[in-house]
Each structure stands twice: as C-alpha cells, then as structure tokens.
Amino acid sequence: MTQGSAVNLTAFPTDRRLPHHRQVSRAMQLASTCRNLRRSSLTSAHAHCAGLEFSLTTTTFPAMEAVQVLPLSVADYLAFEETSAVRHEYIGGAIHAMSGGTTTHNRIALSIASHLRTKLRSGPCKVFIENVKVRLEASREDIFYYPDVVVSRHPTGVQRQFVLLPTLIVEVLSPSTEMIDRREKKMNCLQVQTLEEYILVAQDC
C-alpha cells in the first residue's frame, strides 16, 4: 500500500443466494452529454449528442437542471463511453455519471494494482485499473461497473471494452460511494459465477 496511507481490507466470499433487491430509477442525469443545448430556454426537444439520439424533456430550476432520457441499449452505451469525457456506469438501461476521485484514492488503487500485477505476472491473470469496465448480469439486467481494480484469470473473459469474467474486484471506499459499494454493487457482483473475492478497502482505519 502507499506509504502513509492507512488501509483496512474487507473481503466477501461469493454467496450466490443473495438476491438483487434494489430497484434502479430510470431517471438519469445527462447534462454532461447535452452541453450544446440551449438549456435556459429548452423545454422539450429531440437532441443529437455524441452520435446518439435522445428524446428528452428538460425542466429548469434555480441552480439545477433535470434531464430525463430514454433508456440506452448496451450497444449505444458502449459507443457513448468511447467518446465521453466523463465515465458512466450502466444499470439496466440507466447511466450514472461518476465523480472524480482524490489523489489518496488513486494512490491506494494504484498500489493494489501494482502489487497484484507483480505477484500474478507469471500466471494467466490479467490486472486492470479504474478505466476498465466489468460487465455482469443481475436480475436479468445488464450492468457495467468501473471497479478500482479488477483481475481476471480467464483468457476468454477479457474483451476490448470490458472484462466479462472477473475473478477479483477491489473497490476503494469513498464517502460518496461507500453505501453503493457495500450494498447494491456488492450484491450484484457476488452473483457473478467466476468471482472469487469482492474486496472493500477503507482509506482510513
């Protein structure tokens, strides 16, 4: 781990009996994809952003804007992420913009990935960090997450845009994402047949 960083590890062995219970809202915030729209006057429009067609309705409030967008297909999501300046996770047609991390968060994730890569270099395992998506299915919904670190030891489980057969997933906890990592994401990831460990790393002990 990074010198001077206190790290606490919590590992969860897979338990495929856990149900997926969280109902995901279809309302999405896509303001970042519609920068070219005249937001001050727009009430209803058919927008063309990053090569994708979105039917949307916009309501403007002081200091905030809500944009409702039709659910995206997996193909449209993957195409959108190729050119998007902001990373988005995908849950059953809904996409959720990810906030930027801190330098401490980044150093911990990098230290874990570097250590794993060194230890696993001579074997079949491949180590990926942050910008690589994991694709899974939970309760018949397609899901794409961006884990902080992911390892796969399956040669056919790594595709160009995402990891399909993860062996290990590591998440570095942050105040804004800790509840999701401990609940929704944990339950969804533990349904993956190939996953052996789901590890949460606290930045402070």
C-alpha positions as CSV (number, residue, x, y, z in Angstrom):
1,M,0.0,0.0,0.0
2,T,1.1,3.6,-0.3
3,Q,3.3,4.8,2.5
4,G,1.4,6.9,5.0
5,S,-2.0,5.6,3.9
6,A,-3.9,3.5,6.5
7,V,-5.8,0.8,4.7
8,N,-8.5,-1.6,6.0
9,L,-9.5,-4.6,3.9
10,T,-12.8,-6.4,4.0
11,A,-13.2,-9.5,1.8
12,F,-16.5,-11.1,0.9
13,P,-16.5,-14.7,-0.4
14,T,-19.1,-15.2,-3.1
15,D,-22.6,-16.1,-2.0
16,R,-24.9,-16.5,-5.0
17,R,-28.0,-16.8,-2.8
18,L,-28.1,-13.1,-2.3
19,P,-31.0,-11.5,-4.3
20,H,-30.8,-8.3,-6.3
21,H,-33.3,-6.1,-4.4
22,R,-32.6,-2.6,-5.4
23,Q,-35.0,-1.0,-7.9
24,V,-33.0,1.3,-10.2
25,S,-34.5,4.6,-11.2
26,R,-34.9,5.2,-14.9
27,A,-34.4,9.0,-14.4
28,M,-30.9,9.9,-15.4
29,Q,-28.7,13.0,-15.2
30,L,-27.2,13.5,-18.7
31,A,-26.4,17.2,-18.5
32,S,-22.8,16.4,-19.4
33,T,-23.9,15.0,-22.8
34,C,-26.0,17.9,-23.7
35,R,-23.6,20.8,-23.4
36,N,-24.5,22.3,-26.8
37,L,-28.2,22.6,-25.9
38,R,-29.7,26.0,-25.0
39,R,-30.7,25.0,-21.5
40,S,-32.1,28.3,-20.5
41,S,-35.0,28.1,-22.9
42,L,-35.3,24.4,-23.7
43,T,-38.5,22.7,-22.5
44,S,-38.8,19.8,-25.0
45,A,-36.5,18.6,-27.7
46,H,-35.0,15.7,-29.7
47,A,-31.3,16.0,-29.1
48,H,-28.4,14.6,-31.0
49,C,-25.4,14.0,-28.7
50,A,-22.2,12.1,-29.4
51,G,-23.8,10.3,-32.3
52,L,-26.8,9.1,-30.3
53,E,-30.4,10.1,-30.5
54,F,-32.1,11.1,-27.2
55,S,-35.7,12.2,-26.7
56,L,-35.7,14.4,-23.6
57,T,-37.7,16.8,-21.5
58,T,-36.0,19.5,-19.5
59,T,-37.3,21.4,-16.6
60,T,-35.1,24.2,-15.3
61,F,-34.9,25.2,-11.6
62,P,-32.6,27.7,-9.9
63,A,-29.0,26.3,-9.8
64,M,-30.1,22.9,-11.1
65,E,-31.4,21.1,-14.2
66,A,-33.2,17.7,-14.5
67,V,-32.9,15.8,-17.8
68,Q,-35.0,12.7,-18.4
69,V,-33.6,10.4,-21.2
70,L,-35.0,7.2,-22.6
71,P,-33.0,4.0,-21.5
72,L,-30.0,3.2,-23.6
73,S,-29.2,-0.1,-25.2
74,V,-25.9,-1.8,-24.3
75,A,-24.6,-1.0,-27.8
76,D,-25.4,2.7,-27.5
77,Y,-23.9,2.9,-24.0
78,L,-20.6,1.3,-25.2
79,A,-20.5,3.7,-28.2
80,F,-21.2,6.7,-26.0
81,E,-18.5,5.8,-23.5
82,E,-15.9,5.6,-26.3
83,T,-16.2,9.4,-26.8
84,S,-17.5,10.6,-23.4
85,A,-15.2,12.8,-21.3
86,V,-17.0,11.5,-18.2
87,R,-17.2,7.9,-17.2
88,H,-20.7,6.4,-16.6
89,E,-21.8,3.2,-15.0
90,Y,-24.8,1.4,-16.6
91,I,-27.6,-0.4,-14.8
92,G,-30.5,-1.8,-16.8
93,G,-30.6,1.0,-19.4
94,A,-29.8,3.8,-16.9
95,I,-26.4,5.5,-16.9
96,H,-24.9,7.3,-13.9
97,A,-22.0,9.8,-14.1
98,M,-19.1,9.0,-11.9
99,S,-17.5,11.7,-9.8
100,G,-13.7,12.3,-9.8
101,G,-11.6,10.6,-7.2
102,T,-9.0,12.0,-4.8
103,T,-5.2,11.6,-5.1
104,T,-5.3,9.4,-2.0
105,H,-8.0,7.2,-3.5
106,N,-5.9,6.9,-6.7
107,R,-2.6,6.1,-5.0
108,I,-4.3,3.3,-3.0
109,A,-5.8,1.8,-6.1
110,L,-2.6,2.0,-8.0
111,S,-0.6,0.4,-5.2
112,I,-3.0,-2.5,-5.0
113,A,-3.0,-3.0,-8.8
114,S,0.8,-2.8,-8.9
115,H,1.2,-5.3,-6.1
116,L,-1.2,-7.7,-7.8
117,R,0.4,-7.3,-11.2
118,T,3.8,-8.1,-9.7
119,K,2.6,-11.2,-7.9
120,L,0.5,-12.5,-10.8
121,R,2.8,-11.7,-13.7
122,S,3.9,-15.2,-14.4
123,G,0.4,-16.7,-14.5
124,P,-2.8,-16.3,-16.6
125,C,-4.3,-13.5,-14.5
126,K,-4.7,-10.0,-16.0
127,V,-4.9,-6.9,-13.8
128,F,-6.8,-3.8,-14.8
129,I,-7.4,-0.5,-13.0
130,E,-10.2,2.2,-12.9
131,N,-10.9,2.9,-16.6
132,V,-11.8,-0.7,-17.5
133,K,-15.4,-1.7,-17.1
134,V,-16.8,-5.0,-15.8
135,R,-19.9,-6.4,-17.4
136,L,-22.3,-8.6,-15.4
137,E,-26.0,-9.5,-15.3
138,A,-28.1,-9.4,-12.2
139,S,-31.9,-10.0,-12.1
140,R,-31.9,-10.2,-15.9
141,E,-30.4,-6.6,-16.2
142,D,-27.2,-5.8,-18.0
143,I,-24.8,-3.9,-15.7
144,F,-21.4,-2.2,-16.3
145,Y,-19.3,-1.0,-13.4
146,Y,-15.9,0.6,-13.2
147,P,-14.1,-1.1,-10.3
148,D,-11.0,0.5,-8.9
149,V,-9.1,-2.8,-9.6
150,V,-10.3,-6.0,-11.4
151,V,-8.5,-9.2,-12.0
152,S,-9.5,-12.0,-14.5
153,R,-7.7,-15.3,-14.9
154,H,-10.0,-16.4,-17.8
155,P,-8.4,-15.9,-21.3
156,T,-11.9,-15.6,-22.9
157,G,-13.2,-13.2,-20.2
158,V,-11.3,-10.1,-21.3
159,Q,-12.8,-8.2,-24.3
160,R,-11.7,-4.9,-25.8
161,Q,-14.1,-2.7,-23.9
162,F,-14.8,-4.6,-20.7
163,V,-14.0,-7.6,-18.5
164,L,-16.7,-10.3,-18.8
165,L,-15.4,-12.9,-16.4
166,P,-13.9,-11.2,-13.3
167,T,-12.0,-13.2,-10.7
168,L,-11.3,-10.4,-8.2
169,I,-12.9,-7.0,-7.8
170,V,-11.5,-4.3,-5.5
171,E,-13.2,-1.1,-4.5
172,V,-11.6,1.7,-2.6
173,L,-14.2,3.3,-0.4
174,S,-15.2,7.0,-0.7
175,P,-17.8,8.9,1.3
176,S,-19.9,9.4,-1.8
177,T,-19.9,5.8,-2.9
178,E,-19.4,3.7,0.2
179,M,-23.1,2.8,0.6
180,I,-23.4,1.7,-3.0
181,D,-20.2,-0.3,-2.8
182,R,-21.3,-2.1,0.4
183,R,-24.9,-2.8,-0.8
184,E,-26.0,-2.6,-4.4
185,K,-22.7,-3.2,-6.0
186,K,-21.7,-6.0,-3.6
187,M,-24.9,-7.8,-4.2
188,N,-24.7,-7.5,-7.9
189,C,-21.1,-8.5,-8.1
190,L,-21.5,-11.6,-5.9
191,Q,-23.9,-13.1,-8.4
192,V,-21.1,-13.4,-10.9
193,Q,-20.2,-17.1,-11.2
194,T,-16.5,-16.6,-11.8
195,L,-16.0,-14.1,-9.0
196,E,-13.9,-15.4,-6.1
197,E,-13.4,-12.3,-4.0
198,Y,-15.0,-8.9,-3.6
199,I,-12.8,-6.6,-1.5
200,L,-13.5,-3.2,0.0
201,V,-10.6,-1.0,1.0
202,A,-11.1,1.8,3.5
203,Q,-8.9,4.8,3.1
204,D,-8.8,5.4,6.9
205,C,-8.6,3.0,9.7
